[in-house]
């Protein structure tokens, strides 16, 4: 027969520490995933804005040439140009950033519109 353990709670601190480390690691991973998603969204919004501005600034060269400039901007910012269309003198651009490396979620998309400043909104 074994003698009674004088410290019955020995080893509990190790278990609590392991659980705390696991929880903190989970929170840190969630924070990294959220930061990656926010950065991808900002990149998509910026690319859409710059693409629309580039297209509008080249409108005198024709819609095809202007949309080429929007595609050039999208390529440089590592996003996909989904649409580039014109309505009157306004350029409408829609882009999509690449999907997140984990989670299986689609990449964020953004839309922007730009046109001449001589007309009221």
Residue pairs with C-beta under 8 A, 6 or more apart in sequence:
33 100
33 102
33 103
36 100
36 101
37 100
37 105
37 108
40 97
40 98
40 100
40 107
40 108
41 97
41 108
41 110
43 77
43 78
43 79
43 97
44 79
44 95
44 96
44 97
44 107
44 108
44 109
44 110
45 110
45 112
46 77
47 73
47 74
47 77
47 79
47 95
47 97
47 110
48 93
48 94
48 95
48 110
48 111
48 112
49 110
49 112
49 114
50 73
50 77
51 69
51 70
51 71
51 73
51 74
51 81
51 84
51 93
51 95
51 112
52 70
52 91
52 92
52 93
52 112
52 113
52 114
53 112
53 114
54 66
54 69
54 70
54 72
54 73
55 66
55 67
55 69
55 70
55 84
55 91
55 93
55 114
56 66
56 90
56 91
56 114
56 115
56 116
57 69
58 65
58 66
58 69
59 66
59 86
59 89
59 91
59 116
63 86
66 84
66 86
66 91
67 84
67 91
70 81
70 84
70 91
70 93
71 81
71 84
74 80
74 81
74 95
75 81
78 97
78 98
79 95
79 96
79 97
79 98
80 95
80 96
80 97
80 98
81 93
81 94
81 95
82 94
82 95
82 96
82 109
83 92
83 93
83 94
84 91
84 92
84 93
84 94
85 91
85 92
86 92
88 115
89 115
89 116
89 119
90 113
90 114
90 115
91 113
91 114
91 115
92 111
92 112
92 113
93 111
93 112
93 113
93 114
94 109
94 110
94 111
94 112
95 109
95 110
96 106
96 107
96 108
96 109
97 107
97 108
97 109
98 107
99 105
99 106
99 107
100 107
